[in-house]
Amino acid sequence: MDIKQMIGRRIKEIRAKKRISQERLAERMDINPKYLSSIERGKENPTLNTLIKLSESLEVDLSEIFSFVQIEDPAKRKSFIIFLLDKANSEQLKIIFKIISAIIH
């Protein structure tokens, strides 16, 4: 699963918890419901402005859209950790290594 899909899934999760239909959310944002559906499926690259509109329309902080803590599936969680590791620089990897070593040992 790539980052667009994870963001889309998170948006859908927040929307569902708030019991808001795609049509209603799209209406609040003044966008096409098909575009919102594509975002939720990870098929679109929403702009920062669109993400801001989403967070405002869902009445959540923008950071909540990027919060993947709620990923319960171990395989998906592992996939996201690997994705993050691939993005880390060498200094960050040293810190991550120390943290993981401390936790696992």
C-alpha positions as CSV (number, residue, x, y, z in Angstrom):
1,M,0.0,0.0,0.0
2,D,1.5,3.4,-1.0
3,I,1.2,6.6,0.9
4,K,-1.7,8.0,-1.2
5,Q,-3.7,4.9,-0.4
6,M,-2.9,5.2,3.3
7,I,-4.0,8.9,3.3
8,G,-7.1,8.0,1.4
9,R,-8.0,5.2,3.7
10,R,-7.4,7.5,6.7
11,I,-9.7,10.2,5.2
12,K,-12.4,7.5,4.6
13,E,-12.0,6.2,8.2
14,I,-12.4,9.7,9.7
15,R,-15.4,10.4,7.4
16,A,-17.1,7.1,8.4
17,K,-16.5,7.7,12.1
18,K,-18.3,11.1,11.7
19,R,-21.1,9.4,9.8
20,I,-20.7,11.7,6.8
21,S,-21.4,10.4,3.3
22,Q,-19.0,11.1,0.5
23,E,-21.7,13.2,-1.2
24,R,-22.2,15.4,1.9
25,L,-18.4,15.8,2.4
26,A,-17.9,16.6,-1.3
27,E,-20.7,19.2,-1.0
28,R,-19.1,20.8,2.1
29,M,-15.8,21.0,0.2
30,D,-17.4,22.2,-3.1
31,I,-15.7,19.3,-5.0
32,N,-17.1,16.5,-7.2
33,P,-18.0,13.4,-5.2
34,K,-16.1,11.3,-7.8
35,Y,-12.9,13.2,-7.0
36,L,-13.4,12.6,-3.3
37,S,-13.9,8.9,-4.0
38,S,-10.7,8.8,-6.0
39,I,-8.8,10.5,-3.2
40,E,-10.2,7.9,-0.7
41,R,-9.1,5.1,-3.0
42,G,-5.6,6.6,-3.3
43,K,-6.0,7.3,-7.0
44,E,-5.6,11.1,-6.8
45,N,-2.9,13.4,-5.5
46,P,-4.8,16.0,-3.5
47,T,-3.3,19.4,-3.3
48,L,-2.4,20.9,0.1
49,N,-5.4,23.2,-0.3
50,T,-7.7,20.2,-0.8
51,L,-6.2,18.5,2.3
52,I,-6.8,21.6,4.3
53,K,-10.4,21.8,3.0
54,L,-10.8,18.1,4.0
55,S,-9.6,18.7,7.5
56,E,-11.8,21.8,7.9
57,S,-14.8,20.0,6.5
58,L,-14.3,17.0,8.7
59,E,-13.5,19.3,11.6
60,V,-10.2,17.6,12.5
61,D,-6.7,18.9,12.7
62,L,-4.8,18.5,9.4
63,S,-2.3,16.2,11.2
64,E,-5.1,13.8,11.9
65,I,-5.3,13.0,8.2
66,F,-1.7,11.8,8.4
67,S,-2.1,9.9,11.6
68,F,-1.8,6.2,10.8
69,V,-1.6,5.0,14.4
70,Q,-5.0,3.5,13.9
71,I,-3.6,1.0,11.4
72,E,-4.6,-2.3,13.1
73,D,-3.5,-4.8,10.4
74,P,0.0,-5.9,11.3
75,A,1.0,-6.3,7.6
76,K,-0.1,-2.8,6.7
77,R,1.6,-1.4,9.8
78,K,4.8,-3.1,8.8
79,S,4.5,-1.9,5.3
80,F,4.2,1.7,6.5
81,I,7.2,1.3,8.8
82,I,9.2,0.1,5.9
83,F,8.0,3.1,3.8
84,L,9.1,5.5,6.5
85,L,12.5,3.8,6.9
86,D,13.0,4.1,3.1
87,K,12.5,7.9,3.5
88,A,14.9,8.3,6.5
89,N,18.3,9.8,6.2
90,S,21.4,8.1,7.7
91,E,21.3,10.1,10.9
92,Q,17.6,9.2,11.4
93,L,18.3,5.6,10.7
94,K,21.0,5.5,13.5
95,I,18.4,6.9,15.9
96,I,15.7,4.4,14.7
97,F,18.2,1.6,15.0
98,K,18.9,2.5,18.7
99,I,15.2,2.8,19.5
100,I,14.3,-0.5,17.9
101,S,17.3,-2.3,19.5
102,A,16.2,-1.0,22.9
103,I,12.6,-2.1,22.4
104,I,13.4,-5.6,21.1
105,H,16.3,-6.5,23.3
